Amino acid sequence: MVGGLREDLPGMTVKKWAAKTYRVANQYLALRSLERVPQRPAEFDEVKPQATEDAKNAKRREIVDRRVVEVRGKLAAGATLDSVSMVYGGSRTAGT
């Protein structure tokens, strides 16, 4: 979502340009609402791609977080960074 737009939408006047521009990455948007559409629950087909992506990202974060805890635990127990990193593709010569 565009920063600040969600808060500003309810106050925008239909068929008039917004009082300010909104920055998106390296661009600015000048907005004019054409009509006011009542809020409604989203249809499954509308949210399925985002829900799927969110679930995949959550699983990835969970896996990475679990690995970080594992590595930190091994390092705290006195293991060398080389021995811990080998499992994740680290180099044996990284510490020399």
C-alpha positions as CSV (number, residue, x, y, z in Angstrom):
1,M,0.0,0.0,0.0
2,V,1.1,3.6,-0.6
3,G,2.3,5.2,2.6
4,G,-0.4,7.5,4.1
5,L,-3.0,6.8,1.5
6,R,-5.1,4.5,3.6
7,E,-5.6,7.2,6.2
8,D,-6.3,9.9,3.6
9,L,-8.8,8.0,1.4
10,P,-11.9,8.5,3.6
11,G,-11.4,12.3,3.5
12,M,-10.8,12.6,-0.3
13,T,-13.5,14.3,-2.3
14,V,-14.9,12.4,-5.3
15,K,-13.8,13.7,-8.7
16,K,-11.2,16.1,-7.1
17,W,-7.5,15.8,-7.1
18,A,-5.9,14.8,-3.8
19,A,-4.3,17.6,-1.8
20,K,-0.9,15.9,-1.8
21,T,1.1,13.5,-3.9
22,Y,2.1,10.1,-2.7
23,R,5.6,8.6,-3.1
24,V,6.1,5.1,-4.3
25,A,9.7,3.9,-4.7
26,N,11.2,6.6,-7.1
27,Q,7.9,7.9,-8.4
28,Y,5.1,10.2,-7.1
29,L,1.4,9.6,-7.6
30,A,-1.2,12.4,-8.1
31,L,-4.5,10.8,-7.3
32,R,-8.1,11.7,-8.1
33,S,-10.9,9.4,-7.0
34,L,-13.6,8.7,-9.6
35,E,-16.2,7.2,-7.3
36,R,-16.8,6.0,-3.8
37,V,-17.3,2.2,-3.6
38,P,-18.7,0.8,-0.3
39,Q,-16.4,-1.5,1.6
40,R,-17.1,-5.2,1.3
41,P,-15.4,-8.4,2.3
42,A,-12.9,-9.5,-0.4
43,E,-13.7,-12.5,-2.6
44,F,-11.6,-15.6,-2.2
45,D,-10.2,-15.3,-5.7
46,E,-9.0,-11.7,-4.9
47,V,-7.1,-12.7,-1.8
48,K,-5.9,-16.2,-2.7
49,P,-2.5,-15.1,-4.3
50,Q,-1.6,-12.8,-1.5
51,A,-2.7,-15.3,1.2
52,T,-0.6,-18.0,-0.5
53,E,2.4,-15.7,-0.7
54,D,2.0,-14.7,3.0
55,A,1.8,-18.3,4.1
56,K,5.0,-19.2,2.1
57,N,6.8,-16.1,3.5
58,A,5.8,-17.0,7.1
59,K,7.1,-20.5,6.6
60,R,10.4,-19.2,5.2
61,R,10.7,-16.8,8.2
62,E,10.0,-19.7,10.6
63,I,12.7,-21.9,9.0
64,V,15.3,-19.0,9.0
65,D,14.5,-18.1,12.6
66,R,14.8,-21.7,13.7
67,R,18.2,-22.0,11.9
68,V,19.4,-18.7,13.5
69,V,18.5,-20.0,17.0
70,E,20.3,-23.3,16.2
71,V,23.5,-21.6,15.0
72,R,23.5,-19.1,17.9
73,G,23.1,-22.0,20.3
74,K,26.0,-23.9,18.8
75,L,28.2,-20.8,18.8
76,A,27.3,-20.1,22.5
77,A,28.3,-23.7,23.3
78,G,31.8,-23.1,21.9
79,A,31.5,-24.4,18.4
80,T,33.6,-22.6,15.7
81,L,31.9,-20.5,13.1
82,D,33.5,-22.7,10.4
83,S,32.0,-25.9,11.8
84,V,28.6,-24.3,12.2
85,S,28.6,-22.7,8.7
86,M,29.6,-25.9,6.9
87,V,26.0,-27.2,7.1
88,Y,24.8,-24.0,5.3
89,G,27.5,-24.0,2.6
90,G,30.2,-22.2,4.5
91,S,33.9,-22.6,3.6
92,R,36.3,-24.5,5.7
93,T,38.9,-21.9,5.0
94,A,36.7,-19.0,6.1
95,G,38.6,-18.5,9.4
96,T,42.1,-18.7,8.0
